[in-house]
Amino acid sequence: MQGSANPHGHSQLQTLLPRESLLWIFAAQLAVLLPHFAHLPLWLLGAWTVAVYWRLEVYRGRREIPGRLVKLLAVSLAVLGLVLTYRRWFALEPMVALLAVSFTLKNIELVSRRDALLSLMLAYFLAATLFVFEQTIPYALYGMLCVVLITAALAAQQGKGSARPGRALGLSAKLLAQAVPVMLLLFVVMPRLGPLWAVPQNSAKASTGISDSMSPGDFSELSKSDKPALRISFDGPLPPPEQRYWRGLVYTHFDGRRWSEPDLEQYYASWRRGRGRSQGVSGAAESEQTLPAVGPRYRYQVIQEASHSPWLFSLARPHSETEGVSATGDDTLVYRMPVASRLAYDVRSWPRESLARDEPLSAAEERRHLQLPGSGNPEARAWAQARLAEGMGAEQISTALLDLYHRNFTYTLRPPALGRDSVDEFLFSTRQGFCEHFASSYVFTMRAAGVPARVVAGYQGGEWVEQQEYLLVRQYDAHAWAEIWLPGRGWVRVDPTAAVAPERIRDGLQTAAAEEFMQDALLPLHKIALVTRLRLQWDMINYRWYQTVVSFDRERQEGLLTRLLGEVSPLRLALLLGLPVLLALAALLLWLHLSSRGPALPTVSRLYLRFCRRMARAGFARNPGEAPGDYARRIEREVPRLGPMARQITLAYERAAYGDSGSSAAAERQLRRLLRGFWPRRRARPTSVQSV
């Protein structure tokens, strides 16, 4: 194998790597890289494969270690690949990809133990980045497996025989097992510091969830997914099913087919720059001023799954003191960056009916919530104008429209396709739809009647998990409803779907659309009771994992330390840290003491010593240096009643200790059986027992 000259002399760290050490390094690298290819470009796997192949060819003597020109070319191609793959460099994926590239290119100059140690240190870092993307139990277990393999690869570099799988893995497991108590101790007592900087993830990554716009058919697609979206635990009363509206986005602009928020990007960018208010954005402090300090409210914690979007979900009139979370003027919450992994935030919400709203809607807000395209859907516009001509007010028009839904419409997950005038076709032709059809047509018609209205998107309902006391909201609970502005009352929620399928609000989608629910699933697992229970148990385990481990923040740490110590002080913390260290030292000293006593006796010898101790307690101790056969004959002479049993035990011991492997096992079983019933009477003067 070719190698570069050693400028530092013949150091042990510069010893050339044998084949077994190389294979261990490559196995550890592959284990670390595999889960990253869910979010990193596949060409990185190809680059790693080429680098490993080249290095193995060097070992076989078919190629040489690349020179500077080849290395420069490889680095240039890797950087070019990163530039073409990622448009934005200051994000998590390109940072991890850059680390993976460095990790990969190191293989083409993997010559000495020094290179091996550097490569394995990079592997530890890359394994740690797994938990930046996911903190689930499977990722945690896989991360532990990666650490075991990296440590085994590190142990395999220690010399002759160290690369044998059993020895390397055994040493790795032993080292990591010894580190577990220290890890648990540091997990409990080390200060929980927030990140010193925030690196955003690729927000363009595809994900299942509420989008920043809505058109007919979007929410019926979400009904095909049973992935968890939210887990909500309450500190106090649980809202009834008809009040469980988890609002996330408000759509105010309609282009004839799609509802959206046109200034959404400016909406969040303005908040992130800390400018205060733009298009209805209000900070947490302003939101708090308008909310009462006492009165009916809900307190709850939401654990939201990754959505790769900045909006959060809560009940109406929310206020959150969680860092990075802010309330908007549309009664929604936003986070300071796209939610790229599970996020927990605390919320307080006040029922709207408990809050008076006397101030009128501003002219700009009124125009915003009355916007309609210049043309299109003439029948819906005419229906609204006819109700106005009859002298109806806003609430009366709303009641008439809801009555129309109740009498003539069907709730279905498979609505027919709609053309350009989607509202007219739905209201006066097909009359079959999902929640977005009802919300969209309702808001359009109310605006046509001069009533400010808007579409709200989020989730409705959820499954109460009694064992862990939290509400599980899945993607198929996605829902759209409407809000209208009424003078003196402010924004009032109106759910047109409830007029057609009240069971959807009360009992959930599975009840409202039982025949159509999850029909497109490849395997109808939701219909198998055992599978449903197992999936719920797994979700409870994940919920407890997140509550106990992932979300173990400063507040939870202080609470745990207070329960353990009573009062958190430097002295008590020092004792908490020092006691385990002292116990570990005591255990080490005990182990050294026991090790110095020589190797443990064989099982057969320990069984025979048990016989000798029982005879000693009975007054017939064995003399120093006395052979087992001589001891048995002496017992037979001095105590004839014990002679036969002593002779049988001694013969069984000799056959077990000195016979062949076939007969020794049977003799050992016989010796155990004889000793089980041998309890000689105690004499007045017992003597000491000697060794075999």
C-alpha positions as CSV (number, residue, x, y, z in Angstrom):
1,M,0.0,0.0,0.0
2,Q,1.3,3.4,-0.9
3,G,1.6,6.1,1.8
4,S,3.1,9.5,2.3
5,A,6.3,10.1,4.2
6,N,6.0,10.7,7.9
7,P,7.5,14.1,8.8
8,H,7.1,13.4,12.5
9,G,9.1,10.3,12.8
10,H,7.9,6.8,13.4
11,S,5.0,7.7,15.7
12,Q,2.4,5.1,16.5
13,L,-0.3,7.4,15.2
14,Q,1.4,7.2,11.7
15,T,1.2,3.4,11.5
16,L,-0.3,2.4,8.1
17,L,-3.8,1.0,8.4
18,P,-4.5,-2.7,7.9
19,R,-7.5,-3.9,5.9
20,E,-9.7,-4.7,9.0
21,S,-9.3,-1.2,10.3
22,L,-10.3,0.3,7.0
23,L,-13.4,-1.9,6.8
24,W,-14.5,-0.8,10.3
25,I,-14.1,2.9,9.3
26,F,-16.1,2.4,6.1
27,A,-18.9,0.5,8.0
28,A,-19.1,3.3,10.6
29,Q,-19.2,6.0,7.9
30,L,-22.0,4.2,5.9
31,A,-24.1,3.8,9.0
32,V,-23.8,7.5,9.8
33,L,-24.5,8.6,6.2
34,L,-27.5,6.4,5.4
35,P,-30.2,8.3,7.3
36,H,-28.9,11.7,6.0
37,F,-29.8,10.8,2.5
38,A,-33.5,11.5,3.3
39,H,-32.6,15.2,3.1
40,L,-29.1,15.4,1.5
41,P,-28.4,15.0,-2.3
42,L,-27.9,11.4,-3.6
43,W,-24.8,12.4,-5.4
44,L,-23.0,12.5,-2.0
45,L,-23.6,8.8,-1.7
46,G,-22.0,8.3,-5.1
47,A,-19.1,10.5,-4.1
48,W,-18.6,8.5,-0.9
49,T,-18.8,5.2,-2.9
50,V,-16.1,6.4,-5.4
51,A,-13.8,7.6,-2.5
52,V,-14.1,4.2,-0.7
53,Y,-13.6,2.3,-3.9
54,W,-10.4,4.3,-4.7
55,R,-9.1,3.7,-1.2
56,L,-9.6,0.0,-1.4
57,E,-7.9,-0.1,-4.8
58,V,-4.9,1.7,-3.1
59,Y,-4.9,-1.1,-0.5
60,R,-4.8,-3.7,-3.2
61,G,-1.9,-1.9,-4.8
62,R,-3.8,-1.1,-8.0
63,R,-3.8,2.7,-7.5
64,E,-1.8,5.3,-5.7
65,I,-2.9,7.9,-3.1
66,P,-4.2,10.9,-5.1
67,G,-1.8,13.8,-5.6
68,R,-2.5,17.4,-5.0
69,L,-4.0,18.0,-8.4
70,V,-6.5,15.1,-8.1
71,K,-7.5,16.3,-4.6
72,L,-8.0,19.8,-5.8
73,L,-10.2,18.6,-8.6
74,A,-12.3,16.4,-6.1
75,V,-12.8,19.3,-3.8
76,S,-13.8,21.6,-6.6
77,L,-16.3,19.2,-8.0
78,A,-17.8,18.7,-4.5
79,V,-18.1,22.5,-3.9
80,L,-19.7,22.9,-7.4
81,G,-22.2,20.2,-6.5
82,L,-23.1,22.0,-3.3
83,V,-23.5,25.3,-5.2
84,L,-25.8,23.7,-7.8
85,T,-27.8,21.8,-5.2
86,Y,-28.5,24.6,-2.7
87,R,-29.5,28.2,-3.5
88,R,-29.3,29.4,0.1
89,W,-26.1,28.6,2.0
90,F,-27.1,29.8,5.4
91,A,-29.4,26.9,6.1
92,L,-29.2,23.6,7.9
93,E,-29.1,21.2,5.0
94,P,-26.1,22.8,3.2
95,M,-24.2,23.0,6.5
96,V,-24.6,19.3,7.1
97,A,-23.9,18.5,3.5
98,L,-20.6,20.4,3.8
99,L,-19.7,18.4,6.8
100,A,-20.6,15.2,4.9
101,V,-18.4,16.3,1.9
102,S,-15.4,16.8,4.2
103,F,-16.1,13.5,5.8
104,T,-16.3,11.8,2.4
105,L,-13.2,13.4,0.8
106,K,-11.1,12.4,3.8
107,N,-11.3,8.8,2.6
108,I,-9.0,9.5,-0.5
109,E,-6.1,10.3,1.9
110,L,-6.9,7.8,4.6
111,V,-3.4,6.4,5.2
112,S,-2.4,6.4,8.9
113,R,-4.0,6.0,12.3
114,R,-4.0,9.8,12.6
115,D,-6.2,10.0,9.5
116,A,-8.4,7.3,10.9
117,L,-8.9,9.1,14.2
118,L,-9.8,12.4,12.4
119,S,-12.3,10.6,10.2
120,L,-14.0,8.9,13.2
121,M,-14.2,12.2,15.1
122,L,-16.0,13.7,12.1
123,A,-18.3,10.7,12.2
124,Y,-19.2,11.5,15.8
125,F,-20.1,15.0,14.7
126,L,-22.1,13.8,11.7
127,A,-24.0,11.3,13.9
128,A,-24.9,14.2,16.3
129,T,-26.5,16.1,13.4
130,L,-29.1,13.3,13.0
131,F,-30.9,14.8,16.1
132,V,-31.1,18.2,14.5
133,F,-33.5,16.8,11.9
134,E,-35.4,14.3,14.1
135,Q,-35.7,13.6,17.8
136,T,-37.9,10.6,17.6
137,I,-37.3,7.3,19.3
138,P,-36.3,5.4,16.2
139,Y,-33.7,8.1,15.4
140,A,-32.4,8.0,19.0
141,L,-32.0,4.2,18.8
142,Y,-30.3,4.5,15.4
143,G,-28.0,7.2,16.7
144,M,-27.0,5.0,19.6
145,L,-26.2,2.2,17.0
146,C,-24.1,4.6,15.1
147,V,-22.1,5.6,18.2
148,V,-21.6,1.9,19.0
149,L,-20.2,1.3,15.5
150,I,-18.0,4.4,15.5
151,T,-16.6,3.5,19.0
152,A,-16.0,-0.1,17.8
153,A,-14.2,1.3,14.7
154,L,-12.1,3.4,17.1
155,A,-11.3,0.4,19.2
156,A,-10.3,-1.5,16.0
157,Q,-7.4,0.9,15.4
158,Q,-5.6,-0.1,18.7
159,G,-3.4,-2.9,17.4
160,K,-3.2,-6.6,16.4
161,G,-6.4,-8.5,17.1
162,S,-8.4,-5.4,18.1
163,A,-10.3,-5.4,14.8
164,R,-12.0,-8.7,15.5
165,P,-15.8,-8.0,15.5
166,G,-16.4,-9.6,18.9
167,R,-13.6,-7.8,20.6
168,A,-14.2,-4.4,19.0
169,L,-18.0,-4.4,19.6
170,G,-17.5,-5.8,23.1
171,L,-15.0,-3.0,24.0
172,S,-17.3,-0.4,22.5
173,A,-20.3,-1.7,24.4
174,K,-18.3,-1.8,27.7
175,L,-17.0,1.8,27.2
176,L,-20.4,3.2,26.4
177,A,-22.1,1.3,29.2
178,Q,-19.6,2.9,31.6
179,A,-20.4,6.3,30.2
180,V,-24.2,5.9,30.6
181,P,-24.3,7.0,34.3
182,V,-22.2,10.1,33.5
183,M,-24.5,10.9,30.6
184,L,-27.6,10.7,32.7
185,L,-26.1,12.8,35.4
186,L,-25.0,15.5,33.0
187,F,-28.4,15.4,31.4
188,V,-30.0,16.2,34.7
189,V,-27.6,18.8,36.1
190,M,-26.0,20.6,33.1
191,P,-27.5,24.0,32.5
192,R,-30.1,23.9,29.7
193,L,-28.8,26.6,27.3
194,G,-30.7,27.7,24.3
195,P,-28.9,27.7,20.9
196,L,-26.4,30.5,20.4
197,W,-27.6,30.9,16.8
198,A,-30.5,29.7,14.8
199,V,-29.9,28.0,11.4
200,P,-33.1,27.7,9.4
201,Q,-33.9,24.6,7.5
202,N,-35.1,24.4,3.9
203,S,-38.6,25.7,4.2
204,A,-39.4,24.6,0.6
205,K,-39.2,21.0,1.7
206,A,-42.5,19.2,0.9
207,S,-44.6,18.3,3.9
208,T,-48.2,17.3,4.7
209,G,-50.2,20.0,6.4
210,I,-52.1,23.3,6.1
211,S,-50.8,25.2,3.1
212,D,-50.6,29.0,2.7
213,S,-53.5,28.9,0.2
214,M,-56.7,26.9,-0.3
215,S,-58.6,25.8,-3.4
216,P,-61.3,23.1,-3.8
217,G,-59.9,19.6,-3.1
218,D,-57.0,20.6,-0.9
219,F,-58.5,19.5,2.4
220,S,-60.0,16.3,1.0
221,E,-56.4,15.4,0.1
222,L,-55.4,15.9,3.7
223,S,-58.2,13.6,4.8
224,K,-56.1,10.7,3.3
225,S,-53.3,11.1,5.9
226,D,-53.6,9.8,9.5
227,K,-50.2,11.3,10.5
228,P,-50.2,13.2,13.9
229,A,-50.3,16.9,13.5
230,L,-50.8,18.2,17.1
231,R,-50.7,16.8,20.6
232,I,-52.4,19.1,23.2
233,S,-52.4,18.7,27.0
234,F,-54.6,21.0,29.1
235,D,-54.0,22.5,32.5
236,G,-57.6,22.7,33.5
237,P,-60.9,22.1,31.7
238,L,-61.0,20.5,28.3
239,P,-63.1,22.5,25.7
240,P,-66.1,20.6,24.4
241,P,-65.8,19.0,20.9
242,E,-67.8,21.9,19.2
243,Q,-65.2,24.4,20.5
244,R,-62.1,22.5,19.4
245,Y,-61.2,24.8,16.5
246,W,-57.4,24.9,16.2
247,R,-56.9,27.9,13.9
248,G,-53.7,28.3,12.0
249,L,-54.2,30.6,9.0
250,V,-56.6,33.2,7.8
251,Y,-57.3,33.6,4.1
252,T,-58.6,37.0,3.0
253,H,-57.8,37.2,-0.8
254,F,-59.9,35.3,-3.4
255,D,-58.9,35.2,-7.1
256,G,-61.9,33.4,-8.3
257,R,-60.7,29.9,-7.4
258,R,-58.0,30.0,-4.7
259,W,-58.0,31.7,-1.3
260,S,-54.7,33.0,0.1
261,E,-53.1,35.7,2.2
262,P,-51.3,37.9,-0.4
263,D,-49.0,39.6,2.0
264,L,-48.0,36.5,3.9
265,E,-44.3,36.7,3.3
266,Q,-44.2,40.3,4.3
267,Y,-46.5,39.4,7.2
268,Y,-43.9,37.1,8.8
269,A,-40.8,38.9,7.6
270,S,-42.0,42.1,9.3
271,W,-42.5,40.3,12.6
272,R,-39.1,38.6,12.4
273,R,-37.4,42.0,11.9
274,G,-39.2,43.1,15.1
275,R,-40.9,46.1,13.5
276,G,-44.1,45.5,15.5
277,R,-47.2,45.8,13.4
278,S,-47.8,45.3,9.7
279,Q,-51.0,44.2,8.1
280,G,-52.5,43.4,11.4
281,V,-49.5,41.8,13.1
282,S,-49.4,42.6,16.8
283,G,-46.8,41.6,19.3
284,A,-47.3,39.5,22.4
285,A,-47.3,42.6,24.6
286,E,-50.0,44.3,22.7
287,S,-52.1,41.1,22.6
288,E,-51.8,40.8,26.4
289,Q,-53.1,44.4,26.9
290,T,-56.4,43.5,25.2
291,L,-56.9,40.2,27.2
292,P,-58.3,40.2,30.7
293,A,-56.2,39.0,33.6
294,V,-59.1,37.0,35.0
295,G,-62.1,35.2,33.6
296,P,-62.8,32.1,31.6
297,R,-59.8,30.8,29.6
298,Y,-58.0,27.7,28.6
299,R,-54.4,26.9,29.5
300,Y,-52.7,24.2,27.3
301,Q,-49.5,23.1,25.8
302,V,-49.3,22.2,22.1
303,I,-46.7,19.9,20.7
304,Q,-46.7,20.5,16.9
305,E,-45.2,18.2,14.4
306,A,-42.8,19.6,11.8
307,S,-44.7,21.6,9.1
308,H,-41.8,23.5,7.5
309,S,-44.1,26.6,7.9
310,P,-44.0,29.4,10.5
311,W,-47.7,29.3,11.5
312,L,-48.8,27.6,14.7
313,F,-52.2,26.3,15.8
314,S,-54.3,27.4,18.8
315,L,-57.8,28.3,19.9
316,A,-59.1,31.8,19.2
317,R,-57.7,34.8,21.1
318,P,-54.4,33.1,21.9
319,H,-51.5,34.5,24.0
320,S,-48.2,32.6,24.3
321,E,-45.1,33.5,26.4
322,T,-43.0,30.8,24.7
323,E,-39.8,32.3,23.3
324,G,-40.1,32.9,19.6
325,V,-43.9,32.8,19.4
326,S,-46.0,35.8,18.7
327,A,-49.7,36.6,18.2
328,T,-51.1,38.3,15.2
329,G,-54.1,40.6,14.7
330,D,-55.9,37.7,13.0
331,D,-56.0,35.7,16.2
332,T,-53.3,33.3,15.1
333,L,-49.8,32.5,16.3
334,V,-46.5,32.5,14.3
335,Y,-43.0,31.2,15.1
336,R,-39.8,33.1,14.3
337,M,-38.8,30.5,11.7
338,P,-40.4,27.5,9.8
339,V,-41.2,24.7,12.2
340,A,-38.6,22.1,11.1
341,S,-39.0,19.7,14.0
342,R,-41.4,19.1,16.9
343,L,-42.1,22.3,18.7
344,A,-43.8,22.7,22.1
345,Y,-45.4,26.0,23.1
346,D,-47.7,27.1,25.9
347,V,-50.9,29.0,25.1
348,R,-53.7,30.7,27.0
349,S,-56.9,31.3,25.1
350,W,-60.0,33.3,26.0
351,P,-63.5,32.3,24.6
352,R,-64.6,35.1,22.3
353,E,-68.0,35.4,23.8
354,S,-66.3,36.4,27.1
355,L,-64.6,39.4,25.4
356,A,-66.5,42.5,24.4
357,R,-65.5,44.0,21.0
358,D,-67.0,47.5,20.6
359,E,-64.5,49.2,18.3
360,P,-65.5,49.2,14.6
361,L,-63.6,47.5,11.8
362,S,-61.2,49.9,10.2
363,A,-61.8,51.0,6.6
364,A,-58.6,49.2,5.4
365,E,-59.7,46.0,7.2
366,E,-63.2,46.3,5.8
367,R,-61.9,46.6,2.2
368,R,-59.6,43.7,2.8
369,H,-62.4,41.4,4.1
370,L,-64.9,42.5,1.3
371,Q,-62.5,41.9,-1.6
372,L,-63.9,39.9,-4.5
373,P,-62.8,39.5,-8.1
374,G,-64.4,41.9,-10.6
375,S,-66.4,39.2,-12.3
376,G,-67.3,35.6,-11.9
377,N,-69.9,33.6,-10.0
378,P,-72.9,35.8,-11.0
379,E,-75.6,33.5,-9.5
380,A,-74.0,33.6,-6.0
381,R,-73.8,37.4,-6.3
382,A,-77.4,37.6,-7.4
383,W,-78.6,35.4,-4.5
384,A,-76.8,37.7,-2.0
385,Q,-78.3,40.8,-3.6
386,A,-81.8,39.3,-3.5
387,R,-81.4,38.7,0.3
388,L,-80.4,42.4,0.7
389,A,-83.4,43.5,-1.4
390,E,-85.6,41.5,1.1
391,G,-84.2,43.7,3.9
392,M,-82.2,41.0,5.6
393,G,-79.3,41.9,7.9
394,A,-76.0,40.1,8.2
395,E,-77.2,37.5,10.7
396,Q,-80.4,36.8,8.7
397,I,-78.4,36.3,5.5
398,S,-76.1,33.9,7.3
399,T,-79.0,32.0,8.7
400,A,-80.7,31.7,5.2
401,L,-77.4,30.5,3.6
402,L,-76.9,27.9,6.4
403,D,-80.5,26.7,5.9
404,L,-79.8,26.3,2.2
405,Y,-76.8,24.1,3.0
406,H,-78.8,22.1,5.6
407,R,-81.7,21.3,3.2
408,N,-80.0,20.6,-0.1
409,F,-76.3,19.7,0.3
410,T,-74.2,16.5,0.8
411,Y,-71.0,16.2,2.8
412,T,-68.5,14.0,0.9
413,L,-64.8,13.3,0.6
414,R,-65.1,12.8,-3.1
415,P,-66.8,15.9,-4.5
416,P,-67.1,16.4,-8.2
417,A,-64.6,18.7,-10.0
418,L,-65.5,22.4,-10.3
419,G,-64.9,24.7,-13.3
420,R,-64.1,28.4,-13.5
421,D,-67.2,29.6,-11.5
422,S,-66.5,27.2,-8.7
423,V,-68.9,28.9,-6.2
424,D,-71.9,28.9,-8.6
425,E,-71.3,25.4,-9.7
426,F,-71.1,24.2,-6.0
427,L,-74.1,26.2,-4.8
428,F,-76.5,25.7,-7.6
429,S,-75.3,22.5,-9.5
430,T,-73.2,19.8,-7.8
431,R,-74.2,20.6,-4.1
432,Q,-71.6,18.0,-2.9
433,G,-68.5,19.1,-1.2
434,F,-65.9,19.0,1.6
435,C,-65.3,21.6,4.3
436,E,-63.3,24.0,1.9
437,H,-66.3,24.0,-0.5
438,F,-68.7,25.1,2.2
439,A,-66.3,27.7,3.8
440,S,-65.3,29.2,0.4
441,S,-68.9,29.5,-0.9
442,Y,-70.1,30.9,2.4
443,V,-67.5,33.6,2.6
444,F,-67.9,34.6,-1.1
445,T,-71.7,34.9,-0.7
446,M,-71.4,36.9,2.5
447,R,-69.0,39.3,1.0
448,A,-71.3,39.7,-2.0
449,A,-73.9,40.7,0.5
450,G,-71.6,43.4,1.9
451,V,-70.7,41.5,5.1
452,P,-66.9,41.3,6.0
453,A,-65.9,37.7,6.0
454,R,-62.8,35.5,5.9
455,V,-61.8,31.8,5.6
456,V,-59.9,30.2,8.5
457,A,-57.9,27.1,8.0
458,G,-56.6,24.7,10.8
459,Y,-57.8,21.5,12.5
460,Q,-61.0,20.7,14.2
461,G,-61.6,18.1,16.9
462,G,-59.1,15.5,18.0
463,E,-59.0,12.1,19.8
464,W,-58.7,12.2,23.6
465,V,-56.0,9.8,24.9
466,E,-57.2,9.0,28.3
467,Q,-54.1,7.2,29.5
468,Q,-51.8,10.2,29.0
469,E,-54.5,12.9,29.1
470,Y,-53.8,14.7,25.8
471,L,-55.7,15.4,22.7
472,L,-54.3,13.8,19.5
473,V,-55.0,15.8,16.4
474,R,-54.2,14.1,13.1
475,Q,-53.9,15.4,9.5
476,Y,-57.3,14.1,8.6
477,D,-58.7,16.5,11.2
478,A,-57.8,19.4,8.9
479,H,-60.7,21.8,8.5
480,A,-61.8,25.1,7.0
481,W,-64.5,27.3,8.4
482,A,-65.6,31.0,8.2
483,E,-65.8,34.1,10.3
484,I,-68.0,37.1,9.7
485,W,-67.8,40.6,11.3
486,L,-70.8,41.7,13.3
487,P,-71.0,45.1,14.9
488,G,-70.7,45.0,18.7
489,R,-69.5,41.4,18.6
490,G,-66.5,41.5,16.4
491,W,-65.4,38.3,14.5
492,V,-67.9,35.5,14.9
493,R,-67.1,31.9,13.9
494,V,-69.6,30.3,11.5
495,D,-69.0,26.7,10.4
496,P,-71.1,25.9,7.3
497,T,-70.0,22.2,7.5
498,A,-71.8,21.9,10.8
499,A,-75.1,22.8,9.0
500,V,-74.6,19.8,6.6
501,A,-72.8,17.3,8.8
502,P,-72.9,18.2,12.5
503,E,-71.5,14.8,13.3
504,R,-68.2,15.9,11.7
505,I,-67.8,18.6,14.4
506,R,-69.1,16.5,17.2
507,D,-67.6,13.0,16.5
508,G,-64.9,13.6,13.9
509,L,-64.3,12.7,10.2
510,Q,-64.4,8.9,10.7
511,T,-68.0,9.2,11.8
512,A,-69.2,11.8,9.4
513,A,-67.7,10.0,6.3
514,A,-67.4,6.5,7.6
515,E,-67.9,4.8,4.1
516,E,-65.4,7.1,2.4
517,F,-62.8,7.4,5.2
518,M,-59.3,6.3,4.2
519,Q,-60.7,4.4,1.1
520,D,-57.5,5.1,-0.8
521,A,-55.3,3.4,1.8
522,L,-53.3,0.5,0.4
523,L,-54.0,-1.5,3.6
524,P,-57.2,-0.5,5.6
525,L,-55.3,-0.8,8.9
526,H,-57.7,1.8,10.5
527,K,-60.4,-0.9,10.4
528,I,-58.4,-3.4,12.4
529,A,-58.9,-2.8,16.1
530,L,-55.7,-4.3,17.3
531,V,-53.6,-2.2,14.8
532,T,-55.5,0.9,16.0
533,R,-54.7,0.2,19.6
534,L,-51.0,-0.5,18.9
535,R,-50.7,2.7,16.9
536,L,-52.3,4.6,19.8
537,Q,-49.9,3.0,22.2
538,W,-46.9,3.9,20.0
539,D,-48.2,7.5,19.9
540,M,-48.4,7.6,23.7
541,I,-44.8,6.3,23.9
542,N,-43.7,9.1,21.6
543,Y,-45.6,11.7,23.5
544,R,-44.0,10.6,26.8
545,W,-40.6,10.5,25.1
546,Y,-41.0,14.1,23.9
547,Q,-42.3,15.2,27.3
548,T,-39.6,13.5,29.3
549,V,-36.5,13.8,27.1
550,V,-36.8,16.1,24.1
551,S,-38.6,19.0,25.9
552,F,-36.5,18.7,29.1
553,D,-35.8,22.5,29.2
554,R,-34.6,24.8,31.9
555,E,-37.9,25.0,33.6
556,R,-38.3,21.3,33.8
557,Q,-34.7,20.9,35.0
558,E,-35.2,23.4,37.8
559,G,-38.4,21.5,38.9
560,L,-36.6,18.2,38.9
561,L,-33.6,19.5,40.9
562,T,-36.0,21.2,43.4
563,R,-37.7,17.8,43.9
564,L,-34.4,16.0,44.3
565,L,-32.6,18.6,46.5
566,G,-35.3,20.7,48.1
567,E,-33.3,23.8,47.4
568,V,-30.9,24.2,44.5
569,S,-27.6,25.5,45.8
570,P,-23.9,25.1,44.7
571,L,-23.2,22.9,47.7
572,R,-26.1,20.5,47.0
573,L,-25.3,20.4,43.3
574,A,-21.7,19.5,44.2
575,L,-23.0,16.7,46.5
576,L,-25.3,15.5,43.7
577,L,-22.3,15.4,41.3
578,G,-19.8,14.0,43.9
579,L,-21.8,11.1,45.4
580,P,-22.0,9.2,42.1
581,V,-18.3,9.7,41.6
582,L,-17.6,8.4,45.0
583,L,-19.8,5.4,44.5
584,A,-18.1,4.7,41.2
585,L,-14.7,4.8,42.8
586,A,-15.9,2.5,45.6
587,A,-17.2,0.1,43.1
588,L,-13.9,0.2,41.2
589,L,-11.9,-0.5,44.4
590,L,-14.2,-3.4,45.3
591,W,-13.8,-4.8,41.8
592,L,-10.0,-4.5,42.1
593,H,-10.1,-6.2,45.5
594,L,-12.1,-9.1,44.2
595,S,-9.9,-9.4,41.2
596,S,-6.8,-9.7,43.4
597,R,-8.3,-12.8,45.1
598,G,-7.5,-14.8,42.0
599,P,-9.8,-16.6,39.6
600,A,-13.2,-17.9,40.7
601,L,-13.5,-21.6,41.6
602,P,-15.2,-23.9,39.2
603,T,-18.9,-24.7,40.0
604,V,-18.1,-28.3,41.0
605,S,-15.5,-27.2,43.5
606,R,-17.9,-24.6,45.0
607,L,-20.5,-27.4,45.4
608,Y,-18.0,-29.6,47.2
609,L,-17.0,-26.8,49.5
610,R,-20.7,-26.4,50.4
611,F,-20.6,-30.1,51.5
612,C,-17.5,-29.4,53.6
613,R,-19.0,-26.4,55.3
614,R,-22.1,-28.4,56.2
615,M,-20.0,-31.1,57.7
616,A,-17.9,-28.5,59.6
617,R,-21.1,-27.0,61.1
618,A,-22.0,-30.6,62.2
619,G,-18.7,-31.0,63.9
620,F,-16.7,-33.0,61.3
621,A,-14.4,-30.5,59.7
622,R,-12.0,-31.4,56.9
623,N,-8.3,-31.4,57.8
624,P,-5.8,-29.2,55.9
625,G,-4.5,-31.0,52.9
626,E,-6.9,-33.9,53.4
627,A,-7.9,-35.5,50.1
628,P,-11.7,-35.8,49.4
629,G,-11.5,-39.6,49.4
630,D,-9.6,-39.7,52.7
631,Y,-12.1,-37.2,54.2
632,A,-15.0,-39.5,53.1
633,R,-13.4,-42.6,54.6
634,R,-12.8,-40.7,57.9
635,I,-16.4,-39.7,58.1
636,E,-17.4,-43.3,57.4
637,R,-15.2,-44.5,60.3
638,E,-16.2,-41.8,62.8
639,V,-19.8,-41.3,61.9
640,P,-21.1,-44.5,60.3
641,R,-24.6,-43.0,59.8
642,L,-23.2,-40.3,57.5
643,G,-20.7,-42.5,55.7
644,P,-22.9,-43.7,52.8
645,M,-24.0,-40.2,51.9
646,A,-20.5,-38.8,52.2
647,R,-19.1,-41.5,50.0
648,Q,-21.8,-40.8,47.3
649,I,-21.2,-37.1,47.4
650,T,-17.4,-37.6,47.1
651,L,-17.7,-40.0,44.2
652,A,-20.1,-37.6,42.4
653,Y,-17.6,-34.8,42.9
654,E,-14.7,-36.8,41.6
655,R,-16.5,-37.9,38.5
656,A,-17.7,-34.3,37.8
657,A,-14.3,-32.7,38.4
658,Y,-12.0,-35.3,36.7
659,G,-14.3,-37.3,34.3
660,D,-14.8,-36.7,30.6
661,S,-17.1,-34.0,29.4
662,G,-19.9,-36.5,28.7
663,S,-20.1,-37.8,32.2
664,S,-19.1,-34.7,34.2
665,A,-22.4,-32.9,33.4
666,A,-24.5,-35.8,34.7
667,A,-22.2,-36.1,37.8
668,E,-22.6,-32.4,38.5
669,R,-26.4,-32.7,38.4
670,Q,-26.2,-35.7,40.7
671,L,-24.0,-33.8,43.1
672,R,-26.5,-30.9,43.2
673,R,-29.3,-33.4,43.9
674,L,-27.4,-35.1,46.7
675,L,-26.5,-31.8,48.4
676,R,-30.2,-30.6,48.2
677,G,-31.2,-33.3,50.8
678,F,-28.0,-33.4,52.8
679,W,-28.3,-31.5,56.1
680,P,-26.3,-33.3,58.9
681,R,-27.1,-32.5,62.6
682,R,-25.1,-29.8,64.2
683,R,-22.6,-30.7,66.9
684,A,-21.4,-28.6,69.8
685,R,-17.9,-27.7,68.4
686,P,-17.8,-26.8,64.7
687,T,-14.5,-26.2,63.1
688,S,-13.3,-24.1,60.1
689,V,-13.5,-25.2,56.5
690,Q,-10.5,-25.5,54.3
691,S,-10.2,-25.1,50.6
692,V,-10.4,-27.9,48.1
